[in-house]
């Protein structure tokens, strides 16, 4: 990893043990696995943000108004 930055991360002991075992089984470093997991989480966040942005033009309905409407129409 070029220009990699160092950070201290504290894991639950069971998570750390599982992570070390997975790294050893995959012949990879714990750092590689953590970087991969963080990249996947950030990518998912980016997808979520894009989905929210795509729906931004849609009309929004307050939850309490929907519940009130359902009650008035005898649906709940």
Buried (B, 14 or more C-beta within 10 A) or exposed (E): EEEEEEEEEEEEEEEEEEBEEEBEEEEEEBBEBBEEEEEEEEEEEEEEEEEEEEEEEEEEEEEEEEEEEEEEEEEE
